[in-house]
Amino acid sequence: MEMVLMPADQLRTMMIEAASIALQYNTPKVAPATEADELLTPKETAQLLKVSTVTVWDWEKRGILNARRIGNQVRYLRSEVIAAARQKKGGKVA
């Protein structure tokens, strides 16, 4: 195996060109996030369901809502909140 020495600027240029070519032929396919995939805070969830935040916490404990924990923050997936609300009679979680 041989070692090739080259200036840092030349190496940087080669890497940028290689990345540019790779992106031309392999365009990343990123789907835009939909509103249904939005993460809601407990307060936003309560406002959406027109209940108190205490009720949101209670429904989480009872398994009606599924919380996501990100560090010390709690979030609810909008699509799951709406689905949970629709499962109950009249569109309300009781």
PyMOL commands that set and color helices and strands:
alter all, ss='L'
color gray80, all
select helices_A, chain A and resi 8-25+35-37+42-49+53-61+78-87+89-91
alter helices_A, ss='H'
color red, helices_A
select strands_A, chain A and resi 39-40+67-70+73-77
alter strands_A, ss='S'
color yellow, strands_A
deselect
rebuild
show_as cartoon
